[in-house]
Amino acid sequence: MAEIELTDELVALERAALKAREEAMSGTYSTETWRPWLTASIAAQTAITEHARQTGQNRVDVEMAVKRAARET
């Protein structure tokens, strides 16, 4: 399997989505509580899709690599 090309921006967007999810899960369930997570997740997914298209990489492979990298400390 070929090495997946990632950018720091993709990893940062995914980390922002993970952080927003943690914050949403710690609060009372409401649309307002989850909106930051939804916004961050859409931004991350959009960036992943665009990066995969521009680099000719498989979108799912890029997403999996981004998620792995975002969870590394």
Backbone as JSON, one array per atom type, in Angstrom:
{
  "sequence": "MAEIELTDELVALERAALKAREEAMSGTYSTETWRPWLTASIAAQTAITEHARQTGQNRVDVEMAVKRAARET",
  "N": [[0.84, -1.18, 0.0], [0.52, 2.19, -0.83], [2.12, 5.08, 0.55], [0.16, 7.4, 2.29], [-0.45, 10.72, 1.54], [-0.56, 13.41, 3.69], [-1.67, 16.51, 5.17], [-0.72, 18.96, 7.62], [-2.83, 20.61, 8.18], [-5.13, 19.05, 7.62], [-5.01, 17.15, 9.67], [-5.18, 18.83, 11.89], [-7.77, 19.85, 11.55], [-9.3, 17.53, 11.91], [-8.61, 16.95, 14.56], [-9.78, 19.15, 15.79], [-12.46, 18.56, 15.35], [-12.69, 16.23, 16.87], [-12.21, 17.27, 19.43], [-14.38, 19.03, 19.67], [-16.44, 17.18, 19.66], [-15.95, 15.79, 22.06], [-16.46, 17.88, 23.87], [-19.16, 18.37, 23.32], [-20.31, 15.97, 24.11], [-20.01, 16.1, 26.81], [-21.84, 17.84, 27.72], [-25.3, 18.89, 28.16], [-27.7, 17.35, 26.08], [-28.42, 19.0, 23.14], [-29.31, 20.91, 20.24], [-27.73, 23.18, 20.02], [-25.55, 22.5, 21.58], [-24.32, 20.48, 20.12], [-23.8, 21.67, 17.67], [-21.19, 22.98, 17.2], [-19.56, 20.68, 16.92], [-20.71, 19.47, 14.63], [-20.22, 21.45, 12.71], [-17.38, 21.51, 12.75], [-16.85, 18.87, 11.99], [-17.94, 18.75, 9.41], [-16.24, 20.57, 8.14], [-13.78, 19.19, 8.35], [-14.33, 16.8, 6.89], [-14.93, 17.85, 4.37], [-12.48, 19.01, 3.68], [-10.86, 16.72, 3.64], [-12.02, 15.27, 1.52], [-11.56, 17.06, -0.62], [-8.75, 17.19, -0.59], [-8.09, 14.53, -1.2], [-9.16, 14.37, -3.78], [-7.61, 16.31, -5.14], [-5.05, 15.22, -4.93], [-5.28, 12.74, -6.03], [-5.67, 10.52, -4.48], [-7.2, 7.75, -2.74], [-10.23, 8.49, -1.2], [-11.28, 7.33, 1.17], [-9.04, 6.04, 2.19], [-7.44, 8.25, 2.74], [-9.02, 9.53, 4.68], [-8.98, 7.59, 6.75], [-6.23, 7.58, 7.36], [-5.92, 10.21, 8.25], [-7.57, 10.21, 10.52], [-6.2, 8.35, 12.12], [-3.74, 9.72, 12.47], [-4.65, 12.02, 13.78], [-5.36, 11.06, 16.24], [-3.01, 10.35, 17.38], [-0.53, 11.27, 19.78]],
  "CA": [[0.0, 0.0, 0.0], [1.3, 3.42, -0.96], [2.06, 6.04, 1.65], [-0.88, 8.42, 2.12], [0.03, 12.08, 1.75], [-1.43, 14.22, 4.53], [-1.17, 17.83, 5.54], [-0.96, 19.31, 9.02], [-4.17, 21.21, 8.25], [-6.12, 17.98, 7.71], [-4.93, 16.57, 11.02], [-5.68, 19.84, 12.82], [-9.23, 19.9, 11.41], [-9.85, 16.33, 12.55], [-8.45, 17.12, 16.01], [-10.79, 20.12, 16.22], [-13.73, 17.84, 15.37], [-12.65, 15.34, 18.03], [-12.35, 18.1, 20.63], [-15.76, 19.51, 19.71], [-17.27, 16.03, 20.04], [-15.78, 15.59, 23.51], [-17.16, 18.95, 24.57], [-20.6, 18.17, 23.14], [-20.73, 14.81, 24.9], [-19.95, 16.41, 28.24], [-22.93, 18.75, 28.06], [-26.68, 18.45, 27.99], [-27.99, 17.19, 24.66], [-29.21, 20.02, 22.45], [-28.77, 21.29, 18.93], [-26.67, 24.17, 20.24], [-24.39, 21.81, 22.15], [-23.69, 19.67, 19.08], [-23.51, 22.45, 16.45], [-19.75, 23.12, 16.94], [-19.04, 19.4, 16.41], [-21.18, 19.31, 13.27], [-19.47, 22.4, 11.88], [-15.99, 21.04, 12.66], [-16.83, 17.61, 11.24], [-18.16, 19.08, 8.0], [-15.0, 21.18, 7.65], [-12.77, 18.13, 8.21], [-14.72, 15.91, 5.8], [-14.8, 18.6, 3.12], [-11.05, 19.14, 3.41], [-10.36, 15.38, 3.29], [-12.5, 14.97, 0.17], [-10.86, 17.92, -1.57], [-7.35, 16.76, -0.63], [-8.04, 13.26, -1.93], [-9.41, 14.68, -5.19], [-6.47, 17.04, -5.7], [-3.83, 14.4, -4.94], [-5.55, 11.49, -6.7], [-5.65, 9.43, -3.51], [-8.5, 7.22, -2.35], [-10.76, 9.32, -0.13], [-11.41, 6.55, 2.4], [-7.68, 5.84, 2.71], [-7.01, 9.53, 3.3], [-9.76, 9.73, 5.93], [-8.47, 6.67, 7.77], [-4.91, 8.05, 7.77], [-6.12, 11.44, 9.01], [-8.1, 9.83, 11.84], [-5.09, 7.75, 12.88], [-2.78, 10.79, 12.81], [-5.27, 12.95, 14.74], [-5.44, 10.41, 17.56], [-1.65, 10.23, 17.93], [-0.17, 12.43, 20.61]],
  "C": [[0.88, 1.24, 0.0], [1.11, 4.31, 0.27], [1.01, 7.1, 1.33], [-0.28, 9.78, 2.46], [-1.0, 12.87, 2.56], [-0.83, 15.6, 4.73], [-1.46, 18.06, 7.03], [-2.35, 19.9, 9.2], [-5.25, 20.14, 8.39], [-6.16, 17.39, 9.11], [-5.49, 17.56, 12.04], [-7.21, 19.94, 12.74], [-9.88, 18.7, 12.07], [-9.73, 16.43, 14.07], [-9.48, 18.11, 16.55], [-12.17, 19.44, 16.3], [-13.79, 16.89, 16.58], [-12.86, 16.12, 19.34], [-13.79, 18.6, 20.77], [-16.72, 18.39, 20.1], [-17.18, 15.76, 21.54], [-16.56, 16.62, 24.31], [-18.68, 18.77, 24.48], [-21.1, 17.02, 24.01], [-20.74, 15.1, 26.39], [-21.09, 17.32, 28.68], [-24.29, 18.1, 27.92], [-26.97, 18.38, 26.5], [-28.89, 18.31, 24.17], [-28.55, 20.32, 21.12], [-27.59, 22.24, 19.1], [-25.39, 23.53, 20.77], [-23.61, 21.08, 21.06], [-23.31, 20.46, 17.83], [-22.01, 22.65, 16.2], [-19.12, 21.83, 16.4], [-19.45, 19.21, 14.96], [-20.4, 20.21, 12.32], [-18.02, 21.94, 11.68], [-15.89, 19.76, 11.83], [-17.03, 17.85, 9.75], [-16.89, 19.69, 7.4], [-13.92, 20.12, 7.41], [-13.09, 17.24, 7.02], [-14.58, 16.59, 4.44], [-13.34, 18.71, 2.72], [-10.45, 17.8, 2.99], [-10.76, 15.04, 1.86], [-11.74, 15.77, -0.87], [-9.39, 17.51, -1.71], [-7.2, 15.47, -1.44], [-8.23, 13.51, -3.43], [-8.19, 15.33, -5.83], [-5.22, 16.17, -5.83], [-4.03, 13.05, -5.64], [-5.5, 10.28, -5.78], [-7.08, 8.97, -3.23], [-9.0, 7.98, -1.13], [-10.86, 8.58, 1.2], [-10.03, 6.31, 3.02], [-7.16, 7.12, 3.36], [-7.71, 9.76, 4.64], [-9.23, 8.84, 7.05], [-7.11, 7.13, 8.28], [-5.01, 9.32, 8.61], [-6.61, 11.11, 10.42], [-7.02, 9.2, 12.71], [-4.12, 8.82, 13.37], [-3.35, 11.73, 13.87], [-5.31, 12.36, 16.15], [-4.06, 10.18, 18.18], [-1.34, 11.47, 18.76], [1.23, 12.88, 20.33]]
}
